[in-house]
Amino acid sequence: MWKSISVASTFGVAFLSIGSALAADPMMDVPPGAPPVEGAPPRPIDPDHLPDRVTPPPPSTTTTATTESNPTTTTEVIPPSTPAGTPQTTQPAPDPSFYPDARNNQFVERGFGKTYPGSVLGAGVLLGGGVQDFSRGNIRDMTRTGGFWSARLVAGTREYVGLEAAYIGSAQSISSLGLDNDAVLMSNGAEGALRLNLPIVRGAGLFEPFAFGGAGWSRFHVARTAVNTSDVASNDDVLSIPYGAGMAFAYRGFMADARFTYRSTFYNDLLRTTGGSLDTWSAGAQLGFEF
């Protein structure tokens, strides 16, 4: 019996040694494709478990064409064809309505518009002056032709109907018994007018005949006289009705106009004894900017 136990022990020790050796071998029982164990010798390549190879794209194909009349060589690069079943991605064509022609855009730089004006707001500021004189009665015999000055704001410069608001001033020499020799009849006032335009646009330029009419107020004052003992009042406030016509020109923000204006006046009390109207006519020009 002791002999059988000894033999069994010997076989048990042998099996334990073989199992320990197998457990210490890092290359045993490692499934294909698993990452290598640190410190293990290089693993033999198994041809049945090689990774899929990436097939390189076919080379570009070139064609050469030669014409008899013009012996030149043209090389055309043909891209490789897309394999069947590959999804295609295409970009939709842009809508032309979102990309208007710059020539028809009123917000482009001045002067480059074709059908739209260079002005965006259709307004202008003008400064100018000219000559002025009375047209009626005794006051014309007492005064000489003088000058006027103005500051004007115009709206609707490129429309058929526009508006104007202006400050108007004038100065004329006046002579009468009881006034100093260098006496001057001055006026200051404000007026507004409705303006009818006929805009003619040529590229960046504007030619515009216009007519206007409105209402205003003016205050006449005799200046540069120490004592006034004449029949002319020192001050007089009158209602004025200006109307007239002119021609305007604009180009890339620059604006000018020339006009003739007649002003009918009411509530005239400047000539205290003889009376008389203070109607005036004026002709002048103005320069400014359109925006």
CORPENOR-V23254 format. One record per residue. PHI is phi in radians with two decimals (999 if undefined). D_FIRST is the distance of its C-alpha to the first C-alpha in Angstrom with 2 decimals. Layout:
# CORPENOR-V23254
phi: [PHI,PHI]
d_first: [D_FIRST,D_FIRST]
This chain:
# CORPENOR-V23254
phi: [999,-1.09,-1.18,-1.15,-1.12,-1.13,-1.14,-1.11,-1.13,-1.09,-1.11,-1.12,-1.11,-1.14,-1.15,-1.13,-1.13,-1.11,-1.12,-1.13,-1.12,-1.17,-1.18,-1.37,-1.45,-1.24,-1.61,-1.56,0.95,-1.70,-1.14,-1.07,1.50,-1.31,-1.15,-1.14,-1.48,-1.08,1.50,-1.48,-1.16,-0.98,-1.49,-1.14,-1.40,-1.73,-1.10,-1.39,-2.17,-1.25,-1.18,-1.10,-1.52,-1.52,-1.39,-1.14,-1.13,-1.10,-1.18,-1.12,-1.82,-2.01,-2.12,-2.13,-2.19,-2.25,-1.76,-1.26,-1.25,-2.30,-1.28,-2.04,-1.81,-1.97,-1.88,-2.01,-1.60,-1.78,-1.19,-1.12,-1.25,-1.44,-1.03,-1.09,1.61,-1.34,-1.15,-1.75,-2.02,-2.17,-1.62,-1.16,-1.15,-1.13,-1.36,-1.06,-1.18,-1.51,-2.24,-1.17,-1.08,-1.07,-1.18,-1.86,-1.97,-1.31,-1.71,-1.38,-1.03,-0.97,1.57,-1.77,-1.32,-1.79,-1.94,-1.82,-1.28,-1.24,-1.42,-1.66,-1.49,1.23,-2.40,-2.61,-2.10,-2.28,-2.21,-3.03,-3.08,3.06,-1.85,-2.58,-2.70,-1.36,-1.98,-2.33,0.94,-1.18,-1.13,-1.21,-1.25,-1.66,-2.16,-2.04,-1.06,-2.15,-2.26,-2.33,-2.40,-2.64,-2.28,-2.33,-1.98,-2.06,-2.11,1.36,-1.15,-2.05,-1.96,-1.29,-2.17,-2.37,-2.28,-2.34,-2.39,-2.58,-1.80,-2.24,-2.30,-2.65,-2.64,-2.51,-1.26,-2.39,-2.27,-2.83,-1.08,1.80,-2.03,-1.13,-1.14,-1.78,-1.14,-2.29,-1.68,-1.98,-2.48,-2.45,-2.93,-2.36,-2.67,-2.27,-2.61,-1.60,-2.11,-1.87,-1.96,-2.23,-1.23,-2.13,-1.75,-2.26,1.12,-1.56,-1.72,-2.30,-2.05,-2.49,-1.20,-2.64,-2.29,-2.59,-2.83,-2.94,-2.58,-2.84,-2.36,-2.38,-2.08,-1.64,-2.56,-1.54,-1.98,1.09,-2.45,-1.28,-2.29,-2.00,-1.97,-1.53,-1.44,-1.69,-1.19,-1.25,-2.49,-2.76,-1.81,-2.28,-1.59,-2.11,-2.11,-1.51,-2.72,2.98,-2.64,-2.96,-2.34,-1.96,-2.42,-2.48,-2.73,0.87,1.67,-1.45,-2.47,-2.60,-2.62,-2.24,-2.63,-2.04,-2.28,-2.05,-2.14,-1.47,-2.12,-2.37,1.09,-1.52,-2.25,-1.19,-1.58,-1.27,-1.82,-1.55,1.23,2.58,-1.46,-1.85,-1.07,-2.32,-2.17,-2.61,-2.42,-2.92,-2.40,-2.45,-2.21,-3.13,-2.24,-1.93,-2.48]
d_first: [0.00,3.79,5.25,5.16,6.39,8.69,10.05,10.80,12.47,14.46,15.75,16.71,18.64,20.36,21.49,22.83,24.81,26.33,27.34,28.99,30.91,32.17,33.32,35.22,37.17,40.44,41.33,38.40,38.98,42.62,44.90,48.01,51.07,49.22,50.64,48.97,46.60,48.06,46.80,45.37,46.55,49.22,48.06,48.75,51.66,50.83,53.94,53.03,53.34,56.53,58.97,62.08,64.86,68.28,71.00,74.01,77.37,79.55,82.19,85.71,88.05,91.47,94.49,97.52,100.96,104.09,107.56,110.37,113.01,110.94,108.31,105.90,102.17,100.55,96.84,95.32,91.82,90.11,87.22,84.05,84.00,81.91,79.05,79.60,78.26,78.76,80.64,84.11,85.63,89.40,91.76,94.63,98.07,99.99,102.68,106.05,107.50,105.37,106.78,110.58,112.75,113.71,117.30,117.47,115.86,118.28,115.84,115.78,117.79,121.51,123.39,120.53,120.97,122.60,123.44,122.57,124.67,123.75,124.37,121.54,123.30,126.75,128.59,130.80,132.53,135.98,138.50,142.02,145.72,149.08,152.73,154.19,157.68,159.44,160.95,163.55,166.65,167.87,164.52,164.45,167.85,166.60,163.37,162.20,159.25,156.17,152.46,149.37,145.67,142.68,138.95,137.44,134.10,133.70,131.03,130.44,131.62,130.21,130.88,133.99,134.58,134.14,135.21,136.91,137.40,139.61,141.48,145.01,147.43,150.88,153.78,157.45,160.55,163.13,166.75,168.98,171.75,170.13,166.94,166.22,166.65,162.94,161.73,158.72,157.71,153.91,151.56,147.89,146.06,143.08,142.81,140.40,140.82,139.35,138.92,138.99,137.33,137.23,134.19,134.11,130.79,130.56,127.14,126.92,130.64,132.48,136.18,137.30,140.79,141.01,143.45,143.16,144.85,144.19,145.58,145.76,147.53,149.59,151.31,154.40,155.50,158.47,157.23,158.88,162.04,162.99,165.31,165.53,168.97,168.93,168.63,164.99,162.43,159.91,156.94,156.35,153.25,153.35,151.26,150.63,149.62,148.29,148.00,148.01,146.08,144.33,141.83,138.34,136.14,132.48,130.10,126.56,127.23,130.80,133.46,137.26,140.07,143.83,145.79,149.19,149.49,152.34,152.25,154.47,155.02,156.00,157.30,159.23,161.12,161.31,165.03,166.45,169.99,170.07,166.65,164.80,161.45,158.82,157.39,155.86,154.56,152.04,150.43,147.46,144.01,140.60,137.44,133.91,130.33,128.64,125.09]
